[in-house]
Amino acid sequence: MSYVLFDESGKFLAGRVMSESDASLQVELDSGKRVKVKSSNVLMRFDAPAPAELLERARVMATDIDLDLAWEFAPDAEFGFADLAREYFDAKAGPTQQAAALWRLFEAPHYFRRIGKGQFRKASRETVQAALLAIERRKAVAAQIDAWAHDLVEGRCAAQIREQLYRILFKPDKNAPEYKAVVEASRRAQRSPLDLLQAAGAITSAYLFHWRRFLYEQFPRGTAFPALPTPCVDGELPLAEVAPFSIDDSQTTEIDDALSVRGLGSGTVVFGIHIAAPALAIAPDSPIDRIARERLSTVYMPGWKLTMLPDAVVQAFTLTEGRECPAVSLYVTFDEATLQATHHETRLERVRVAANLRHDLLDAKVTEASLTGGAPADYPHATELAFAFRLAGALKARREQVRGKPEIFNRPDYSFRLDRDDGLEPDGSEPVQIQPRRRGAPLDLIVSEAMILANSHWGGWLAAHNVPAIYRSQASLAPGVKVRMGVKPAPHAGMGVSQYSWSTSPLRRYVDLVNQWQIVACARHGRTAALAAPFKPRDATLFSIISSFDATYGAYNDFQQAIERYWTLRWLQQRDIAELDASTLRDGLVRADTLPLVFKAVGCEPLLRGTHVRVALKAIDTMTLEVHAALVARLDDSAETNASKADDAAEGDDDESTAPVAVQLAIDVAESAADQSQAEAADRP
């Protein structure tokens, strides 16, 4: 009886020959299945033993073949497996020995290269040695992966995995042994990678995890600035005949803006908006500019910040009281009675700042009553602030006419303060204070309306000079219509202005620095500014800046919201808060009455939006930033009106769609937080 051994797509099979032609054979396998085999795929013909026995005995015999010895016996020229069998076993090597040689040759490509069906050539000695070393290394790595995985399951974490933690979780190299060890340990323990790494001690602080993850993603080369000289303004600037004052939080060091008022009681008042002017010293594409363009914005968080510019540069241009500071100033002349603007003028100058007012120290004193004469005004610059407040109200009312509806601030802002005054970076354990602050408070209104006035005017002024700038626009107040950035002036429906360009925060936002360069060119060159401005019409660099800024600013904003949520949860933990009063939103989400916190509460799903409830806090997870809560009681049956819903939509309030802001981790990717719309009502951090 005639049998054949043949190659079927890289698998070696054997069977009984049923029929044969010039080009093919009909072969019956041991299973009874009949297959058609090309003659060119037949490797060996034999009469005994039976195919099944041959295959079984050959596989066992192949494992006993010493590859080093086989390599020594193999000819230097091309050879077949039968040739090696006769050299290795004996000159009369039978079918079983030949099949064993075939299997062993096929399984050892580092010793023998396959060059045809059943044909081989032995590799050079150097290649074999290198391949053997590589095999040993792979075995060692596999053993290391196994040991690391075992340790993780047992609750221990190797230093190598700890050092690669953020790469493993968020930007993994799937061939890296550290990553493979975490995957293997996760499979063995049937636990998520994050849970497993926490249990093994790789993550010891939720705060540091959030913070270092952000640094890993946004500042992979670290946060230190290179040693660079601080640029100076070329030439002498005239000293302004005003004494401006700034209004900021006590923690603010990048004081970008100040205000001045002249001519009170004369019938004509000149309102000055003075902006710090780093653009007068920092040249586009200079080393300092490249740093600013890489960072694009200051990163703010409770108790800490990463500035866009080196501290020496900030200190050289921040509007500190008692100092003469370079500034780009907008002077707007108003009729004191009607508050109608009659003249605008932009100047490059020095201003001697009279005072740095701090709203957190003055909010309780600077009230609507004190500003309108209904209460004593016991604070600096009271008369100037009173006019500025009256002007801000008029400007806001005019914007609201264009906007088509009033701006309603129906929720407070919140300020976070950590009880730590050593100037060191927080570690997440600090006691935290959260204070509500009414949105649209008088000092806020004064500053925000002044900045909107400047940003709107300068945007139109640049367009009139045919000088491109970076604008923010919003086509309408319809739900879902977002604010967009572009290089052409367009209406901003949310603001109620014809155009709006960020220009008033050049120390902490790169877009503002870019626009300030363009404003400086207009102030210096007038009608020929388009030729002198750093950025020309249709400049591709502006589009690149917009793209980078949008992505980076969004990432910074997401992080700021997440880290403020962390501190809100820590506030709850530090005070052992078990229940909260809240108002329902939708789909079971609720908003805390006195905290910046949105979360899901079981049992609130069927309630109407705006229902006042009390919820019990079952668990708080500062790693995922999640709150597990349940309804305790309904405090009333009220639900908000459709008008209030529309107001929230117009404000771009997307807390509902993004809450809870949780860090969703997987071993392959880190999901980015949902897109957040930017608050446009106040030009503040």
VOGU-3710 file (C-alpha; in Angstrom, 3 decimals, decimal comma):
1> msyvlfdesg> 0,000/0,000/0,000  1,366/3,447/-0,953  1,376/6,416/1,431  2,498/10,042/1,096  3,620/12,804/3,473  2,574/16,202/2,131  2,504/19,907/3,014  -0,939/21,458/3,379  -0,560/25,238/3,955  2,335/24,795/6,370
11> kflagrvmse> 0,898/21,674/8,072  2,376/18,226/7,519  -0,214/15,523/6,835  0,015/11,899/5,733  -2,444/9,546/4,069  -3,116/6,663/1,690  -2,909/7,283/-2,056  -6,242/6,480/-3,694  -5,446/7,637/-7,207  -2,821/9,700/-8,973
21> sdaslqveld> -2,440/11,791/-12,123  0,431/13,825/-13,500  -0,392/16,937/-11,445  -2,241/15,680/-8,359  -3,147/12,826/-6,086  -6,330/11,744/-4,336  -5,336/11,000/-0,730  -7,388/9,493/2,077  -6,488/10,748/5,545  -6,661/8,656/8,685
31> sgkrvkvkss> -9,983/10,345/9,518  -11,479/8,993/6,329  -11,574/12,377/4,645  -10,312/12,466/1,067  -8,323/15,440/-0,174  -6,822/16,465/-3,466  -3,057/17,066/-3,155  -0,850/18,739/-5,755  2,097/16,579/-6,767  4,436/19,487/-5,956
41> nvlmrfdapa> 3,262/19,389/-2,312  4,234/15,741/-1,783  7,361/15,582/0,386  7,831/11,845/0,831  6,384/8,516/-0,355  6,516/5,439/1,883  4,950/1,999/2,297  5,268/1,596/6,052  4,453/2,357/8,794  0,821/3,493/8,582
51> paellerarv> 0,391/7,299/8,241  -0,958/7,855/11,772  1,836/5,825/13,305  4,458/7,616/11,227  3,231/11,031/12,315  3,113/10,102/15,996  6,538/8,420/16,081  8,166/11,195/13,998  6,945/13,932/16,320  8,354/12,165/19,351
61> matdidldla> 11,642/11,391/17,619  12,003/15,017/16,443  12,242/16,263/20,012  15,329/14,102/20,577  17,279/15,575/17,664  20,098/17,772/18,981  19,985/20,942/16,901  23,643/21,841/17,470  24,700/18,373/16,332  22,281/18,463/13,394
71> wefapdaefg> 23,697/21,849/12,391  27,227/20,373/12,442  26,162/17,393/10,295  24,181/19,502/7,804  25,863/20,232/4,447  26,943/23,797/3,715  25,003/23,759/0,451  21,255/23,495/0,036  19,889/20,152/1,279  16,677/18,241/1,804
81> fadlareyfd> 15,321/16,834/5,046  16,055/13,283/3,906  19,704/14,255/3,376  19,953/15,474/6,965  18,261/12,315/8,270  20,865/10,173/6,539  23,676/12,331/7,938  22,261/12,478/11,466  20,848/8,960/11,959  22,466/6,671/9,404
91> akagptqqaa> 22,687/6,133/5,673  19,614/3,921/5,762  17,343/6,387/7,604  13,741/5,319/7,034  10,510/7,274/6,589  10,021/7,845/10,320  13,517/9,260/10,787  13,175/11,389/7,645  9,840/12,790/8,874  11,417/13,501/12,279
101> alwrlfeaph> 14,217/15,426/10,554  11,606/17,400/8,586  9,766/18,403/11,757  12,930/19,411/13,558  14,247/21,444/10,618  10,898/23,193/10,205  10,752/24,156/13,882  14,273/25,637/14,005  14,405/28,608/11,589  17,227/30,131/13,644
111> yfrrigkgqf> 19,407/27,142/12,689  18,054/26,350/9,227  16,451/28,657/6,654  13,583/27,268/4,609  14,210/27,911/0,922  11,627/25,592/-0,659  9,306/22,715/0,129  11,434/20,318/2,133  14,579/22,211/1,202  16,815/24,054/3,712
121> rkasretvqa> 20,134/25,833/4,131  21,890/26,106/7,453  22,413/29,560/8,930  25,855/30,992/9,633  27,424/30,359/13,013  27,079/34,054/13,905  23,372/34,017/13,042  22,785/30,925/15,152  24,612/32,390/18,130  22,688/35,669/17,872
131> allaierrka> 19,389/33,782/17,576  20,174/31,635/20,605  20,993/34,715/22,636  17,711/36,286/21,550  15,818/33,154/22,567  17,465/33,224/25,973  16,577/36,871/26,356  12,957/36,148/25,454  12,880/33,364/28,010  14,308/35,697/30,632
141> vaaqidawah> 11,767/38,401/29,771  8,934/35,863/29,901  10,140/34,728/33,293  10,344/38,342/34,462  6,816/39,047/33,209  5,573/36,004/35,070  7,345/37,089/38,272  6,008/40,653/38,042  2,486/39,390/37,361  2,719/37,039/40,339
151> dlvegrcaaq> 3,848/39,890/42,596  0,986/42,123/41,429  -1,564/39,429/42,167  0,008/39,018/45,605  -0,235/42,757/46,266  3,341/43,826/45,463  4,475/46,133/42,670  7,932/46,048/41,082  9,793/49,353/40,841  9,963/48,992/37,047
161> ireqlyrilf> 6,169/48,909/36,804  5,779/51,762/39,277  8,119/53,915/37,173  6,151/53,141/33,995  2,722/53,520/35,621  1,333/56,350/33,474  2,749/54,967/30,245  1,215/51,571/31,013  -2,208/53,049/31,733  -2,468/55,839/29,179
171> kpdknapeyk> 0,064/55,457/26,342  1,130/51,826/26,505  3,776/50,079/24,487  1,993/46,744/24,189  5,281/44,925/23,600  6,830/46,251/26,803  7,242/43,611/29,541  5,829/45,969/32,182  2,606/46,340/30,211  2,375/42,595/29,562
181> avveasrraq> 2,875/41,894/33,264  -0,030/44,168/34,219  -2,271/42,587/31,569  -1,342/39,092/32,719  -1,832/39,945/36,392  -5,189/41,552/35,607  -6,244/38,369/33,799  -5,121/36,117/36,621  -6,678/38,205/39,387  -9,830/39,049/37,408
191> rspldllqaa> -9,487/42,693/38,501  -9,214/45,923/36,546  -5,642/47,179/36,018  -6,283/50,343/38,025  -7,768/48,430/40,947  -4,927/45,931/40,810  -2,220/48,618/40,772  -3,860/50,449/43,660  -3,985/47,286/45,726  -0,320/46,596/44,913
201> gaitsaylfh> 0,757/50,024/46,164  1,677/51,498/42,785  -0,824/54,326/43,389  -0,651/55,776/46,880  -2,420/59,119/46,386  -5,459/59,883/44,258  -4,450/63,541/44,048  -0,924/62,784/42,877  -2,316/60,276/40,413  -4,555/62,924/38,779
211> wrrflyeqfp> -1,809/65,536/38,891  0,991/63,346/37,524  -1,254/61,906/34,873  -1,928/65,465/33,681  1,792/66,285/33,737  2,601/63,082/31,864  0,100/63,927/29,123  0,621/67,695/28,850  4,154/68,318/30,176  6,150/65,201/29,267
221> rgtafpalpt> 9,438/67,143/29,446  8,672/68,591/32,859  7,429/71,966/34,054  10,709/73,810/34,657  11,551/76,764/32,439  14,966/76,979/30,761  17,289/79,727/31,933  16,600/82,618/29,573  17,180/86,372/29,930  14,086/88,481/30,568
231> pcvdgelpla> 13,352/90,659/27,512  13,082/94,409/27,868  11,025/96,994/26,007  13,037/98,768/23,316  12,829/102,549/23,523  11,221/104,859/26,043  7,467/104,814/26,482  5,574/107,937/27,593  4,207/107,929/31,136  0,403/108,077/31,285
241> evapfsidds> -1,268/110,830/33,281  -3,546/108,394/35,076  -3,384/106,333/38,271  -4,989/103,003/37,362  -6,053/100,315/39,810  -6,435/96,579/39,233  -9,092/94,214/40,619  -8,011/90,605/41,173  -8,010/87,797/43,684  -5,355/87,913/46,417
251> qtteiddals> -3,634/84,871/44,925  -3,297/86,444/41,465  0,282/87,242/40,431  -0,292/87,656/36,680  -2,104/90,999/36,860  -3,019/91,617/33,227  -5,440/94,512/33,491  -6,132/97,745/35,351  -8,698/100,529/35,051  -8,629/104,301/35,319
261> vrglgsgtvv> -11,270/107,043/35,374  -10,666/110,742/34,572  -12,938/113,765/34,307  -15,661/112,860/36,792  -18,036/115,789/37,221  -16,925/117,503/34,018  -19,593/115,986/31,788  -17,009/114,006/29,796  -15,307/111,002/31,383  -12,344/109,098/29,949
271> fgihiaapal> -12,438/105,452/30,958  -9,048/103,739/30,648  -8,446/100,008/30,231  -4,761/99,242/30,700  -3,372/95,834/29,670  0,071/94,505/30,582  2,227/94,613/27,462  4,668/91,696/27,153  4,223/91,991/23,363  6,357/95,160/23,480
281> aiapdspidr> 9,370/93,061/24,540  8,758/89,455/23,492  9,412/88,990/19,780  7,512/86,372/17,769  9,524/83,146/17,421  11,956/84,243/20,139  12,937/81,690/22,822  10,378/83,134/25,245  7,690/83,067/22,558  8,437/79,428/21,790
291> iarerlstvy> 7,947/78,587/25,467  4,648/80,465/25,561  3,453/78,853/22,341  4,247/75,401/23,693  2,318/75,993/26,929  -0,395/78,228/25,408  -1,987/79,101/28,754  -1,466/79,211/32,479  -2,833/76,117/34,217  -4,879/76,941/37,321
301> mpgwkltmlp> -5,819/74,642/40,195  -6,517/75,095/43,894  -3,306/75,959/45,695  -1,034/75,804/42,650  -0,568/76,891/39,063  1,772/76,457/36,122  2,333/79,785/34,443  2,551/80,217/30,700  5,590/82,486/31,042  8,625/82,237/33,339
311> davvqaftlt> 8,150/84,006/36,656  10,831/86,598/35,859  8,932/87,575/32,706  5,634/87,712/34,580  7,146/89,919/37,272  8,641/92,228/34,639  5,246/92,969/33,081  2,568/92,300/35,717  0,779/95,483/36,762  2,125/95,730/40,311
321> egrecpavsl> 1,093/98,746/42,380  3,670/101,468/42,872  5,545/100,543/39,699  5,709/102,004/36,216  4,652/99,206/33,892  4,491/99,015/30,083  0,903/98,831/28,927  -1,366/98,842/25,911  -4,119/101,244/26,931  -7,573/101,806/25,483
331> yvtfdeatlq> -9,113/105,162/26,381  -12,833/105,437/25,758  -14,461/108,855/26,154  -18,049/108,766/27,461  -20,716/111,392/27,894  -21,077/111,351/31,663  -24,846/111,681/31,572  -25,810/109,308/28,757  -22,766/107,009/28,966  -22,533/107,027/25,173
341> athhetrler> -19,024/106,526/23,809  -17,758/109,442/21,743  -14,105/108,560/21,126  -11,680/105,610/21,306  -7,893/105,818/21,433  -5,224/103,144/21,821  -1,824/104,077/23,255  1,449/102,319/24,028  2,707/103,771/27,281  3,861/103,305/30,834
351> vrvaanlrhd> 1,338/103,412/33,655  2,045/103,899/37,343  -0,368/101,529/39,044  -1,952/103,151/42,082  -3,377/100,046/43,753  -3,936/96,327/43,365  -7,429/95,865/44,782  -8,345/92,327/45,883  -11,965/91,400/45,403  -11,895/88,626/48,018
361> lldakvteas> -11,059/91,322/50,588  -13,493/93,925/49,212  -16,547/92,004/47,995  -18,311/92,435/51,314  -17,723/96,217/51,184  -18,123/96,985/47,493  -21,841/96,381/47,215  -24,471/97,778/44,897  -25,683/99,953/47,778  -22,265/101,456/48,446
371> ltggapadyp> -21,665/102,027/44,740  -24,989/103,795/44,220  -24,910/105,974/47,356  -27,210/103,857/49,487  -24,456/102,905/51,923  -21,049/104,257/52,979  -18,228/103,623/50,503  -15,331/102,855/52,850  -12,777/101,553/50,370  -10,135/102,914/47,953
381> hatelafafr> -11,137/104,453/44,595  -14,773/104,600/45,650  -15,778/107,348/43,197  -14,026/105,717/40,274  -15,596/102,351/41,131  -19,033/103,957/41,380  -18,717/105,350/37,842  -17,263/102,094/36,548  -20,203/100,197/38,063  -22,736/102,551/36,473
391> lagalkarre> -20,934/102,230/33,146  -20,766/98,443/33,438  -24,518/98,288/34,001  -25,142/100,410/30,910  -22,756/98,343/28,760  -24,348/95,114/29,954  -27,843/96,405/29,213  -26,823/97,363/25,661  -25,298/93,950/25,075  -28,433/92,294/26,371
401> qvrgkpeifn> -30,503/94,276/23,867  -28,370/92,864/21,063  -28,317/89,474/22,705  -32,097/89,483/22,823  -32,341/88,294/26,413  -30,803/89,167/29,786  -27,806/87,364/31,193  -29,006/85,458/34,252  -26,500/84,262/36,822  -28,613/81,833/38,813
411> rpdysfrldr> -25,738/79,924/40,416  -22,694/81,116/42,345  -19,044/80,674/41,526  -16,837/78,992/44,084  -13,328/79,746/45,255  -11,041/77,039/46,623  -8,353/77,694/49,222  -5,965/75,181/50,718  -4,791/75,669/54,297  -1,141/75,776/53,359
421> ddglepdgse> 1,059/78,857/53,167  4,544/77,433/52,612  4,378/77,973/48,858  5,004/74,303/48,133  3,119/72,132/45,694  0,031/70,491/47,282  0,027/66,760/47,927  -3,741/66,293/48,234  -3,916/65,980/52,002  -4,392/69,679/52,790
431> pvqiqprrrg> -7,575/70,960/54,468  -9,630/72,731/51,826  -12,011/75,678/52,131  -14,726/76,271/49,519  -16,430/79,654/49,504  -19,368/80,611/47,256  -19,125/83,880/45,372  -22,088/85,383/43,595  -21,701/85,490/39,848  -22,079/89,003/38,573
441> apldlivsea> -20,956/90,597/41,848  -20,234/94,336/41,423  -16,452/94,038/41,143  -16,807/91,104/38,736  -19,274/93,068/36,645  -16,956/96,077/36,461  -13,985/94,016/35,289  -15,870/91,725/32,926  -17,674/94,575/31,138  -14,434/96,531/30,799
451> milanshwgg> -12,684/93,512/29,276  -15,586/92,806/26,916  -15,481/96,460/25,844  -11,744/96,260/25,114  -11,855/92,877/23,392  -14,794/93,872/21,227  -13,348/97,266/20,274  -9,848/95,974/19,507  -11,315/93,146/17,428  -13,127/95,678/15,232
461> wlaahnvpai> -10,124/98,024/15,194  -7,840/95,277/13,886  -10,359/94,364/11,200  -10,621/98,009/10,127  -6,837/98,037/9,610  -7,022/94,772/7,641  -4,830/93,145/10,289  -5,808/89,535/11,049  -6,459/88,402/14,598  -7,849/85,433/16,470
471> yrsqaslapg> -11,561/85,867/17,164  -14,192/84,045/19,165  -17,672/83,909/17,694  -21,035/82,293/18,328  -23,615/82,216/15,556  -26,670/82,109/17,830  -27,914/81,317/21,315  -29,661/78,174/20,124  -28,854/75,084/22,209  -25,777/73,279/20,946
481> vkvrmgvkpa> -24,303/76,262/19,064  -20,816/76,514/20,516  -18,266/79,285/20,621  -15,687/78,887/17,863  -12,322/80,427/17,124  -11,315/81,836/13,758  -9,312/84,560/12,037  -12,238/86,623/10,754  -14,473/88,908/12,859  -17,973/87,564/13,376
491> phagmgvsqy> -20,782/88,261/15,859  -20,697/86,660/19,271  -24,332/86,001/20,137  -23,597/85,012/23,717  -21,836/88,308/24,333  -24,108/90,451/22,219  -21,173/92,074/20,379  -20,263/92,415/16,708  -16,862/90,757/17,219  -14,792/89,536/20,106
501> swstsplrry> -11,054/88,860/20,283  -9,229/87,743/23,414  -6,642/90,483/23,957  -6,738/91,352/27,662  -4,784/88,486/29,277  -1,436/88,313/27,439  0,483/87,121/30,506  -1,565/83,980/30,875  -3,113/83,149/27,487  -1,181/82,819/24,253
511> vdlvnqwqiv> -4,030/83,903/21,977  -4,091/87,243/23,811  -0,336/87,666/23,303  -0,737/87,000/19,572  -3,545/89,541/19,319  -1,528/92,059/21,323  1,298/91,873/18,760  -1,253/92,787/16,107  -2,680/95,634/18,228  0,823/97,014/18,827
521> acarhgrtaa> 1,427/97,017/15,066  -1,771/99,038/14,529  -0,879/101,480/17,294  2,587/102,051/15,841  1,922/102,010/12,118  -1,694/103,030/11,616  -2,811/102,572/8,012  0,308/100,554/7,088  -0,117/98,143/10,018  -1,053/95,262/7,710
531> laapfkprda> 2,477/95,365/6,296  4,188/95,628/9,687  2,094/93,169/11,721  3,797/89,861/12,581  0,891/87,852/11,154  -0,441/88,604/7,686  -3,871/87,821/6,200  -4,326/84,094/5,516  -1,224/83,334/7,590  -1,149/79,553/8,146
541> tlfsiissfd> 0,561/80,104/11,487  -2,616/81,622/12,928  -4,632/78,546/12,001  -1,983/76,346/13,587  -2,116/78,415/16,783  -5,913/78,163/16,898  -5,812/74,393/16,484  -3,162/73,912/19,166  -4,798/76,368/21,541  -8,250/74,802/21,257
551> atygayndfq> -6,938/71,346/22,086  -4,575/72,442/24,864  -6,939/74,935/26,489  -9,649/72,297/26,487  -7,320/69,787/28,166  -6,310/72,348/30,781  -9,963/73,200/31,426  -10,874/69,524/31,787  -8,068/69,040/34,292  -9,049/72,127/36,274
561> qaierywtlr> -12,632/70,878/36,538  -11,475/67,402/37,522  -9,062/68,629/40,201  -11,660/71,020/41,615  -14,033/68,074/41,784  -11,339/66,162/43,676  -11,069/68,959/46,249  -14,851/69,153/46,520  -14,948/65,445/47,366  -12,114/65,945/49,870
571> wlqqrdiael> -14,136/68,773/51,452  -16,971/66,320/51,976  -14,647/63,666/53,403  -12,871/66,087/55,723  -16,206/67,125/57,243  -17,813/63,659/57,260  -20,784/64,987/55,302  -23,371/62,218/55,032  -26,252/64,083/53,362  -26,615/66,993/50,940
581> dastlrdglv> -29,478/69,147/49,748  -29,625/69,347/45,972  -31,806/70,052/42,953  -32,563/67,482/40,307  -31,398/67,885/36,717  -32,226/64,921/34,520  -31,623/61,169/34,277  -31,008/60,959/38,004  -28,394/63,709/38,105  -28,549/66,285/40,881
591> radtlplvfk> -26,662/69,506/41,620  -25,620/70,256/45,204  -27,105/73,477/46,567  -23,922/74,842/48,154  -21,095/73,072/46,345  -19,816/72,915/42,739  -20,859/69,286/42,473  -23,076/67,348/40,070  -23,577/63,621/40,595  -26,083/60,832/40,111
601> avgcepllrg> -28,425/59,895/42,948  -30,371/56,651/42,771  -34,087/57,269/43,100  -34,071/60,712/41,472  -34,588/59,447/37,927  -38,381/59,978/37,787  -38,347/63,410/39,433  -38,981/66,592/37,469  -36,078/68,885/36,838  -35,659/71,435/39,621
611> thvrvalkai> -37,167/69,287/42,373  -35,472/70,025/45,689  -34,216/66,843/47,344  -32,015/65,523/50,113  -29,614/62,748/49,143  -27,446/60,419/51,193  -23,804/60,016/50,222  -23,118/56,284/50,228  -19,522/56,336/48,970  -16,967/58,767/47,584
621> dtmtlevhaa> -14,154/57,656/45,280  -11,439/60,290/44,828  -9,667/58,113/42,269  -12,546/57,956/39,810  -14,065/61,202/41,176  -17,415/59,489/41,547  -20,090/59,974/44,177  -22,504/57,137/44,953  -25,689/58,572/46,414  -29,372/57,822/46,896
631> lvarlddsae> -32,527/59,831/47,425  -33,518/60,362/51,049  -36,452/62,742/50,731  -38,166/65,236/48,470  -38,033/68,662/50,077  -40,581/70,228/47,737  -42,485/69,491/44,563  -41,293/72,475/42,542  -39,794/72,134/39,104  -38,086/74,812/37,140
641> tnaskaddaa> -39,775/76,592/34,283  -39,035/76,186/30,628  -37,598/79,708/30,641  -35,022/78,715/33,265  -34,073/75,684/31,202  -33,523/77,903/28,208  -31,390/80,236/30,306  -29,158/77,354/31,349  -28,829/76,224/27,747  -27,901/79,723/26,620
651> egdddestap> -25,205/79,912/29,280  -23,608/76,799/27,833  -24,246/74,882/31,054  -23,248/71,345/30,166  -22,670/70,105/33,698  -25,504/67,675/33,077  -23,938/65,948/30,120  -20,513/65,622/31,649  -21,235/64,916/35,296  -19,972/63,131/37,112
661> vavqlaidva> -16,530/64,107/35,876  -14,862/60,741/36,382  -11,504/59,414/35,339  -12,381/56,391/33,224  -9,309/54,194/32,972  -8,624/51,189/30,796  -5,452/49,309/30,131  -5,355/50,266/26,456  -6,469/53,916/26,491  -7,463/56,748/28,784
671> esaadqsqae> -10,723/58,224/27,635  -10,617/61,989/27,354  -13,237/63,986/29,228  -16,242/65,249/27,297  -15,911/68,543/25,456  -16,594/71,490/27,738  -17,907/74,848/26,559  -15,986/77,878/27,850  -17,521/80,487/30,147  -17,645/83,709/28,175
681> aadrp> -19,395/86,052/30,570  -16,253/87,098/32,483  -12,719/87,328/31,183  -11,202/85,789/34,300  -9,327/82,522/35,059
//
